[in-house]
């Protein structure tokens, strides 16, 4: 399965709530309640993905609780605790002039002076700004194995070309 075809984790089930099968939902989406708009929402259990049908949901404190179809009592809902929630990438909205972080994985990174820094292998969230983890080429002239490059548009990131899988940066290769 290609990286783009893998379901994307969007949240997870938390503790059960009450006796009628309600369960807490933790959302990883920018707009937290948008997790309930994805159809179908998937959960992974024992290595298998299956659809989750949400009968109802509501805000509860700083988070959410949801009623899942087929889980009508606390003991049934207990089986969902800790399971991750996913969406198939084909159900994500198409972005016109933007990209998803996952689109950056596998992009070649070059300096604005055309030095090849390597390939993006992951993105770390640091709180202040996200950081590209770039695996250096095996023949890197500066002996680097990995570089951490802050994703700060215009200051560090000069351009992102998702079509050609290329990110141009204002970054010194020896850093």
Kinemage of the C-alpha trace (Angstrom):
@kinemage 1
@onewidth
@group {chain A} dominant
@subgroup {mainchain}
@vectorlist {calphas} color= white
{ca unk a 1} P 0.000 0.000 0.000
{ca unk a 2} L 1.482 3.378 -0.954
{ca unk a 3} L 2.031 6.119 1.636
{ca unk a 4} L -0.801 8.164 0.108
{ca unk a 5} L -3.236 5.221 0.193
{ca unk a 6} L -2.753 4.511 3.907
{ca unk a 7} L -5.593 5.752 6.104
{ca unk a 8} L -4.643 8.876 8.050
{ca unk a 9} L -5.039 8.980 11.815
{ca unk a 10} L -7.403 11.799 12.796
{ca unk a 11} L -8.110 11.043 16.464
{ca unk a 12} L -8.834 8.327 18.981
{ca unk a 13} L -11.426 7.074 21.396
{ca unk a 14} L -10.915 7.982 25.049
{ca unk a 15} L -12.705 6.766 28.163
{ca unk a 16} L -16.322 5.649 28.220
{ca unk a 17} L -18.865 8.194 29.426
{ca unk a 18} L -21.964 7.170 31.329
{ca unk a 19} L -23.821 3.872 31.115
{ca unk a 20} L -25.492 4.184 27.679
{ca unk a 21} L -22.426 3.535 25.505
{ca unk a 22} L -21.159 7.088 25.013
{ca unk a 23} L -17.385 7.503 24.648
{ca unk a 24} L -14.938 10.404 24.666
{ca unk a 25} L -13.374 11.328 21.317
{ca unk a 26} L -10.000 13.064 20.996
{ca unk a 27} L -9.613 14.879 17.667
{ca unk a 28} L -6.261 15.674 16.019
{ca unk a 29} L -7.787 17.904 13.343
{ca unk a 30} L -7.150 21.679 13.272
{ca unk a 31} L -10.855 22.344 13.705
{ca unk a 32} L -11.501 19.677 16.365
{ca unk a 33} L -15.164 19.021 15.586
{ca unk a 34} L -14.441 18.440 11.887
{ca unk a 35} L -13.519 14.843 12.761
{ca unk a 36} L -17.271 14.136 12.864
{ca unk a 37} L -17.682 15.354 9.277
{ca unk a 38} L -15.474 12.660 7.737
{ca unk a 39} L -17.461 9.857 6.136
{ca unk a 40} L -16.610 7.104 6.452
{ca unk a 41} L -14.632 7.366 9.649
{ca unk a 42} L -12.573 4.220 10.248
{ca unk a 43} L -11.201 2.537 13.342
{ca unk a 44} L -8.391 0.027 13.468
{ca unk a 45} L -8.826 -3.054 15.592
{ca unk a 46} L -6.523 -6.084 15.450
{ca unk a 47} L -4.867 -4.784 12.264
{ca unk a 48} L -8.173 -4.386 10.410
{ca unk a 49} L -9.962 -1.175 9.478
{ca unk a 50} L -13.716 -1.007 9.878
{ca unk a 51} L -16.226 1.795 9.489
{ca unk a 52} L -17.449 3.677 12.528
{ca unk a 53} L -20.973 5.027 12.377
{ca unk a 54} L -21.557 7.880 14.781
{ca unk a 55} L -25.202 8.138 15.809
{ca unk a 56} L -24.710 11.388 17.743
{ca unk a 57} L -21.984 13.550 19.233
{ca unk a 58} L -21.749 16.623 21.413
{ca unk a 59} L -19.283 18.911 23.088
{ca unk a 60} L -18.382 17.894 26.606
{ca unk a 61} L -16.071 20.201 28.577
{ca unk a 62} L -13.066 20.893 26.361
{ca unk a 63} L -13.624 17.771 24.247
{ca unk a 64} L -16.346 15.624 22.730
{ca unk a 65} L -18.394 12.552 23.486
{ca unk a 66} L -20.023 10.361 20.864
{ca unk a 67} L -22.599 7.607 20.620
{ca unk a 68} L -21.417 4.870 18.268
{ca unk a 69} L -23.983 2.721 16.445
{ca unk a 70} L -23.983 -0.830 17.849
{ca unk a 71} L -22.388 0.104 21.176
{ca unk a 72} L -25.377 0.669 23.453
{ca unk a 73} L -24.026 0.024 26.935
{ca unk a 74} L -20.908 1.023 28.824
{ca unk a 75} L -19.373 -2.469 28.657
{ca unk a 76} L -19.659 -2.604 24.844
{ca unk a 77} L -18.165 0.882 24.442
{ca unk a 78} L -15.277 -0.141 26.723
{ca unk a 79} L -13.933 -2.235 23.807
{ca unk a 80} L -13.352 1.001 21.825
{ca unk a 81} L -11.200 2.757 24.436
{ca unk a 82} L -7.819 3.717 22.967
{ca unk a 83} L -8.643 2.743 19.370
{ca unk a 84} L -7.377 5.193 16.749
{ca unk a 85} L -9.751 6.874 14.275
{ca unk a 86} L -8.761 7.208 10.630
{ca unk a 87} L -9.957 8.594 7.323
{ca unk a 88} L -9.093 7.357 3.860
{ca unk a 89} L -6.993 10.056 2.107
{ca unk a 90} L -9.353 10.014 -0.895
{ca unk a 91} L -12.027 11.522 1.391
{ca unk a 92} L -9.931 14.528 2.383
{ca unk a 93} L -10.906 17.854 0.853
{ca unk a 94} L -8.879 18.866 -2.209
{ca unk a 95} L -6.658 21.845 -1.426
{ca unk a 96} L -6.391 24.355 -4.264
{ca unk a 97} L -3.255 26.354 -3.395
{ca unk a 98} L -2.036 24.438 -0.382
{ca unk a 99} L -0.878 20.970 0.667
{ca unk a 100} L -1.124 18.483 3.489
{ca unk a 101} L 1.929 17.800 5.670
{ca unk a 102} L 1.907 14.200 4.431
{ca unk a 103} L 2.535 15.554 0.906
{ca unk a 104} L 5.964 16.768 2.066
{ca unk a 105} L 7.189 13.281 2.974
{ca unk a 106} L 9.507 12.084 0.202
{ca unk a 107} L 10.174 15.581 -1.167
{ca unk a 108} L 13.721 16.414 -2.197
{ca unk a 109} L 15.120 19.423 -0.287
{ca unk a 110} L 17.546 21.809 -1.995
{ca unk a 111} L 19.081 25.070 -0.928
{ca unk a 112} L 18.436 28.203 -2.944
{ca unk a 113} L 22.028 27.716 -4.199
{ca unk a 114} L 21.042 24.254 -5.581
{ca unk a 115} L 22.813 22.122 -2.939
{ca unk a 116} L 20.932 18.829 -2.441
{ca unk a 117} L 20.240 18.457 1.303
{ca unk a 118} L 18.320 15.165 1.114
{ca unk a 119} L 14.761 13.866 1.420
{ca unk a 120} L 12.019 14.670 3.959
{ca unk a 121} L 11.360 11.548 6.071
{ca unk a 122} L 9.043 13.025 8.697
{ca unk a 123} L 7.705 16.232 10.218
{ca unk a 124} L 8.062 16.986 13.919
{ca unk a 125} L 5.698 19.266 15.796
{ca unk a 126} L 7.624 21.418 18.260
{ca unk a 127} L 4.967 23.865 19.390
{ca unk a 128} L 6.484 27.039 17.965
{ca unk a 129} L 6.898 25.740 14.402
{ca unk a 130} L 7.012 22.390 12.669
{ca unk a 131} L 10.372 20.935 11.653
{ca unk a 132} L 11.270 18.944 8.544
{ca unk a 133} L 13.420 15.895 9.288
{ca unk a 134} L 15.629 15.545 6.205
{ca unk a 135} L 17.682 12.403 5.636
{ca unk a 136} L 20.919 13.517 4.007
{ca unk a 137} L 22.385 11.842 0.943
{ca unk a 138} L 24.971 9.130 1.673
{ca unk a 139} L 27.648 11.237 -0.062
{ca unk a 140} L 26.853 14.473 1.763
{ca unk a 141} L 29.904 16.752 1.512
{ca unk a 142} L 29.391 17.957 5.095
{ca unk a 143} L 29.061 14.476 6.626
{ca unk a 144} L 25.482 15.073 7.721
{ca unk a 145} L 23.200 12.070 8.198
{ca unk a 146} L 20.106 14.073 9.071
{ca unk a 147} L 19.092 17.718 9.156
{ca unk a 148} L 16.340 19.412 11.122
{ca unk a 149} L 14.978 22.359 9.152
{ca unk a 150} L 12.273 24.597 10.629
{ca unk a 151} L 9.223 24.980 8.405
{ca unk a 152} L 9.031 28.772 8.439
{ca unk a 153} L 7.630 30.024 5.160
{ca unk a 154} L 9.450 32.875 3.399
{ca unk a 155} L 12.193 32.977 6.042
{ca unk a 156} L 13.515 29.392 5.664
{ca unk a 157} L 11.152 27.724 3.165
{ca unk a 158} L 11.521 29.529 -0.164
{ca unk a 159} L 9.149 27.339 -2.187
{ca unk a 160} L 7.258 24.047 -2.120
{ca unk a 161} L 6.521 22.247 -5.390
{ca unk a 162} L 4.369 19.241 -4.526
{ca unk a 163} L 3.983 18.210 -8.173
{ca unk a 164} L 7.748 17.832 -8.619
{ca unk a 165} L 8.317 16.771 -4.975
{ca unk a 166} L 10.806 19.612 -4.392
{ca unk a 167} L 11.267 22.000 -1.479
{ca unk a 168} L 13.669 24.912 -1.840
{ca unk a 169} L 15.111 26.357 1.362
{ca unk a 170} L 17.253 29.262 2.507
{ca unk a 171} L 19.532 27.062 4.621
{ca unk a 172} L 23.260 26.499 4.922
{ca unk a 173} L 24.277 22.899 4.066
{ca unk a 174} L 26.841 22.744 6.898
{ca unk a 175} L 24.201 23.551 9.541
